[in-house]
Amino acid sequence: MKNTRKLSITMMLCLLVLSLVMYNCKKDDPLPTEPDQGKVDDLNKIEIAPVTITPPATVATTEASVEVSAKATEVNGALGGIAASGTVPASVSEAAAAVSAAVPAADLATLSAVTPATIEAVKAGGAIPADVKAALDKAAANPAVQAYLPKFTLPTVGGVTITGRVAAPAGVATTTANAAVSDAIEAIQEASDACIAAADGVYNTKKAALDATKATNDAAATTAYNTAVQAVPAVGACTDPLTAKYAALRAAVDAQVNQALADVDAAQAVLGDLYPVLKTLINIQALNAYAGLNTVQAAEIAACTAANTQRLAAATAARDANLAASQAAYATALAAANVARTALIQSCHNQGGGN
């Protein structure tokens, strides 16, 4: 019995000595000088997700148009032969009948008495006298008279008819991630400075690469913006060609109206009672054409300006969206890099056997 007790005490002492030896060996294991290679590889694999540079939204536009009346062209062409032939063509009689039926006698008298000076003033952009405008508006609203008038279509920008009356993203917040790294370092009681420095070196290299990728993406967004802005015409590009365009259209109306008046005056004896009616039609055509051209020209200039304003806004919106996408991709990658950095530093902790 005594021998058994002595043997047990002896075994316990041996086990205690063995435990102390193993503990001292573990405590004396060398500290890691490099972070875990697998975790280094994990950090190096982190990349910024591809960022697609989106171009500015297209600004849809339609141009203004002026459609000449086929009936007016026919009548004006027939007026020239009346004086010589002594007969009134059917197209001219038809036009006179349409105007007589559509325009009351009082309005007919007002419109037939419009002077060349009044027409010239309207052509230059002046307002139509109130009494003349009232008679003109009623006549032009009648479908029978409309058939002898040009058709004006106003321009549109972004689906809206134009009448003519008319930052860099914030930086990435890494405070939380950096705090996590600091906590990890503080929690490591036994880690070599060399290993931590190596871990930080790997992280800093990766962050520099992420920064460079973000800078490339940001530069692409800025270049796309600059290209879009440079493609937007200057203000003069709206006004100058349109001024020339409408000067030519007015000149065409001038020639048509002057010729028609001359032909009607020359055929006055043949026309008889049709003379004031046809003169009224010519005056209606002239006033309608010049006022319409003034309105449409102003609308086209306003539409051109509005479209360019929208193009600039679209370029700015696209740039901001592209920079935001670049920022978001960078922030995601950097957050992952900070998590990996924490894991690297934790791998520098002496857990025995270099683990």
C-alpha positions in Angstrom: 0.0 0.0 0.0 2.8 2.3 0.9 4.6 1.4 -2.3 1.5 2.2 -4.4 1.2 5.6 -2.7 4.8 6.4 -3.3 4.5 5.4 -7.0 1.5 7.7 -7.4 3.3 10.7 -5.8 6.3 10.0 -8.0 4.2 10.0 -11.2 2.5 13.2 -10.3 5.8 14.9 -9.7 7.0 13.7 -13.1 3.9 15.0 -14.9 4.3 18.4 -13.2 7.9 18.6 -14.3 7.0 17.6 -17.8 4.2 20.3 -18.0 6.6 23.0 -16.8 9.2 22.0 -19.4 6.6 22.1 -22.2 5.3 25.4 -21.0 8.8 26.9 -20.9 9.5 25.5 -24.4 6.2 27.0 -25.8 7.0 30.4 -24.2 10.4 30.4 -25.6 9.3 29.7 -29.2 10.6 32.5 -31.5 8.1 35.3 -32.5 7.0 35.4 -36.2 9.0 37.9 -38.3 6.6 37.7 -41.2 2.8 37.6 -41.3 1.0 34.5 -42.4 1.6 34.0 -46.2 -2.0 32.8 -46.8 -3.3 36.0 -45.3 -0.8 38.0 -47.4 -2.2 36.3 -50.5 -5.8 37.1 -49.4 -4.9 40.8 -49.1 -3.1 40.9 -52.4 -6.2 39.4 -54.2 -8.4 42.4 -53.2 -9.1 44.6 -56.2 -11.5 47.4 -57.0 -14.5 46.1 -58.9 -14.5 47.3 -62.6 -16.2 50.7 -63.0 -18.0 51.4 -66.3 -18.0 55.0 -67.4 -21.5 55.9 -68.3 -21.9 58.6 -71.0 -24.3 61.5 -70.6 -28.0 60.9 -71.3 -29.0 61.9 -74.8 -31.1 65.0 -75.1 -33.8 64.3 -77.7 -34.7 67.2 -80.0 -36.9 67.9 -83.0 -36.4 70.8 -85.3 -39.0 73.4 -86.2 -40.4 73.2 -89.7 -42.3 75.3 -92.1 -44.6 73.5 -94.6 -45.7 75.5 -97.6 -49.3 75.3 -98.6 -49.8 73.5 -102.0 -53.0 75.4 -102.6 -51.3 78.7 -102.0 -48.5 77.8 -104.4 -51.1 76.9 -107.0 -53.1 80.1 -106.6 -50.0 82.4 -106.6 -48.8 80.7 -109.8 -52.1 81.3 -111.5 -52.4 85.0 -110.6 -49.7 86.0 -113.1 -51.6 85.0 -116.2 -54.9 86.8 -115.4 -54.1 90.2 -116.7 -52.9 88.9 -120.0 -55.6 86.2 -120.5 -58.5 88.2 -119.2 -59.8 85.1 -117.5 -59.8 83.9 -113.9 -58.5 80.4 -113.4 -60.6 78.0 -111.4 -58.0 77.8 -108.6 -58.2 81.5 -108.1 -62.0 81.6 -108.1 -62.0 78.7 -105.6 -59.7 80.6 -103.2 -61.7 83.8 -103.4 -64.9 81.8 -102.7 -63.3 80.2 -99.7 -62.2 83.5 -98.2 -65.5 85.2 -98.8 -67.3 82.4 -97.0 -64.9 82.3 -94.1 -64.2 85.9 -93.4 -67.0 88.3 -92.3 -67.4 91.5 -94.3 -66.0 93.7 -91.5 -62.9 91.6 -91.1 -62.5 91.4 -94.9 -62.5 95.2 -95.0 -59.9 95.4 -92.2 -57.6 92.8 -93.7 -57.8 94.2 -97.2 -56.8 97.6 -96.0 -53.6 96.5 -94.3 -50.7 98.6 -95.7 -47.3 97.5 -96.8 -45.8 99.5 -93.9 -47.8 97.4 -91.4 -46.7 94.2 -93.1 -43.1 95.4 -93.1 -43.3 96.3 -89.4 -44.6 92.8 -88.5 -41.9 91.3 -90.6 -39.3 93.2 -88.5 -40.7 91.7 -85.4 -43.3 94.3 -84.5 -46.7 93.5 -83.1 -49.8 93.2 -85.3 -52.3 96.0 -84.7 -55.0 94.8 -82.3 -57.9 95.2 -84.8 -56.0 93.5 -87.6 -54.8 90.7 -85.2 -58.4 90.0 -84.1 -59.5 89.6 -87.7 -56.4 87.6 -88.7 -56.8 85.2 -85.8 -60.4 84.4 -86.7 -59.6 84.0 -90.4 -56.5 81.8 -89.8 -58.6 79.6 -87.4 -61.0 78.7 -90.2 -60.0 75.4 -92.0 -61.0 76.9 -95.4 -58.4 79.7 -95.0 -55.9 77.4 -93.3 -55.6 75.5 -96.5 -53.9 78.5 -98.1 -51.5 79.2 -95.2 -48.1 77.7 -94.3 -48.0 75.2 -91.5 -45.5 75.9 -88.7 -44.3 73.2 -86.3 -42.5 74.3 -83.2 -39.3 72.5 -82.0 -39.1 70.2 -79.0 -36.5 69.4 -76.4 -36.8 66.4 -74.3 -40.3 65.9 -75.5 -41.4 69.4 -74.5 -42.5 71.9 -77.1 -40.5 75.1 -77.1 -42.5 78.2 -77.9 -39.7 80.7 -77.7 -41.4 82.8 -75.0 -39.3 82.3 -73.2 -18.5 67.9 -56.4 -16.0 65.8 -56.0 -17.3 62.9 -53.8 -16.2 62.8 -50.1 -13.2 60.7 -49.2 -13.4 57.3 -47.7 -13.9 57.1 -44.0 -11.5 54.6 -42.6 -11.7 55.5 -38.9 -13.6 52.3 -37.9 -11.2 50.1 -39.9 -8.1 51.8 -38.6 -9.5 51.5 -35.0 -10.0 47.8 -35.5 -6.4 47.4 -36.6 -5.3 49.4 -33.6 -7.3 47.2 -31.3 -5.8 44.1 -32.9 -2.3 45.4 -32.3 -3.1 46.4 -28.7 -4.6 42.9 -28.0 -1.4 41.2 -29.2 0.9 40.9 -26.2 3.6 38.9 -27.9 4.3 40.0 -31.5 7.4 41.1 -33.1 7.7 44.7 -34.4 9.2 43.3 -37.6 6.2 41.1 -38.3 3.8 44.0 -37.7 5.9 46.3 -39.9 5.9 43.7 -42.6 2.1 43.4 -42.4 1.7 47.1 -42.6 4.1 47.2 -45.6 1.9 44.7 -47.5 -1.2 46.7 -46.6 0.3 50.0 -47.7 1.4 48.6 -51.0 -2.1 47.3 -51.6 -3.7 50.6 -50.6 -1.4 52.5 -53.0 -2.5 50.1 -55.8 -6.2 50.7 -54.9 -5.6 54.5 -54.8 -4.0 54.3 -58.2 -6.9 52.4 -59.7 -9.4 54.9 -58.2 -7.4 57.8 -59.6 -7.5 56.1 -63.1 -11.3 55.6 -62.8 -11.8 59.2 -61.6 -9.7 60.5 -64.5 -11.8 58.5 -67.0 -14.9 60.0 -65.6 -13.5 63.5 -65.8 -12.2 63.0 -69.3 -15.7 61.8 -70.4 -17.2 64.9 -68.9 -14.7 67.2 -70.6 -15.3 65.6 -73.9 -19.1 65.9 -73.5 -18.9 69.6 -72.5 -16.6 70.4 -75.4 -19.1 68.9 -77.8 -21.8 71.4 -76.7 -22.0 74.3 -79.2 -21.3 77.9 -78.1 -24.2 80.4 -77.9 -23.3 81.8 -81.3 -23.8 78.4 -82.8 -27.5 78.7 -81.9 -28.2 82.3 -83.0 -26.0 82.8 -86.1 -27.1 79.9 -88.4 -30.8 80.4 -87.4 -30.7 84.1 -88.1 -29.4 83.3 -91.6 -31.9 80.5 -92.0 -34.9 82.7 -91.2 -33.6 85.6 -93.2 -33.7 83.4 -96.3 -37.3 82.2 -95.4 -38.4 85.8 -95.0 -36.8 86.7 -98.4 -38.8 83.9 -100.0 -42.0 85.3 -98.5 -41.1 88.8 -99.6 -40.8 87.6 -103.2 -44.0 85.6 -103.1 -46.1 88.4 -101.5 -44.7 91.2 -103.7 -45.3 89.1 -106.8 -48.8 88.2 -105.8 -49.7 91.8 -105.0 -48.3 93.0 -108.3 -50.2 90.3 -110.2 -53.5 91.1 -108.4 -53.1 94.9 -109.0 -52.4 94.3 -112.7 -55.5 92.1 -113.0 -57.8 94.3 -110.9 -60.0 95.2 -113.9 -60.5 91.5 -114.7 -61.0 90.4 -111.1 -63.7 93.0 -110.3 -65.3 92.1 -106.9 -62.7 89.4 -106.4 -59.9 91.9 -106.2 -60.4 92.9 -102.4 -61.0 89.3 -101.5 -57.8 88.2 -103.1 -55.9 91.1 -101.7 -57.2 90.1 -98.3 -56.0 86.5 -98.8 -52.5 87.8 -99.8 -52.4 90.1 -96.7 -53.5 87.2 -94.5 -50.8 85.0 -96.0 -48.1 87.7 -95.5 -49.1 88.6 -91.9 -49.4 84.9 -91.0 -46.1 84.0 -92.6 -44.0 86.8 -91.0 -45.6 86.4 -87.6 -45.1 82.6 -87.8 -41.5 82.9 -88.9 -40.8 85.3 -86.0 -42.4 82.9 -83.5 -40.6 79.8 -84.9 -37.2 81.5 -85.1 -37.4 82.6 -81.4 -38.6 79.1 -80.5 -35.7 77.4 -82.4 -33.1 79.7 -80.7 -34.7 79.0 -77.3 -34.8 75.2 -78.1 -31.1 75.2 -79.2 -30.2 77.0 -75.9 -32.4 74.7 -73.8 -30.9 71.6 -75.5 -27.4 72.8 -74.8 -28.2 73.6 -71.2 -29.7 70.1 -70.8 -26.6 68.5 -72.5 -24.4 70.3 -70.0 -26.6 69.1 -67.1 -26.5 65.6 -68.5 -22.7 65.7 -68.7 -22.5 66.9 -65.1 -24.9 64.2 -63.9 -23.0 61.5 -65.7 -19.7 62.7 -64.2 -21.1 62.8 -60.7 -22.6 59.3 -61.1 -19.3 57.9 -62.5 -17.3 59.5 -59.7 -19.8 58.1 -57.2 -19.4 54.6 -58.7 -15.7 54.9 -58.5 -15.9 56.0 -54.9 -18.2 53.2 -54.0 -16.0 50.5 -55.6 -12.9 52.0 -53.9 -14.6 52.1 -50.5 -15.7 48.5 -50.8 -12.2 47.3 -51.7 -10.5 49.5 -49.1 -12.8 48.1 -46.4 -11.9 44.6 -47.4 -8.2 45.5 -47.3 -8.5 46.9 -43.8 -10.2 43.6 -42.6 -7.3 41.7 -44.2 -4.8 44.0 -42.6 -6.3 43.2 -39.2 -6.0 39.5 -39.9 -2.3 40.0 -41.0 -1.4 41.7 -37.8 -3.2 39.0 -35.7 -1.1 36.4 -37.5 2.0 38.0 -36.0 0.8 36.9 -32.5 2.9 34.2 -31.0 0.4 31.3 -30.5 3.1 28.6 -30.4 4.7 26.9 -33.3 4.6 30.1 -35.2 0.8 29.8 -35.7 
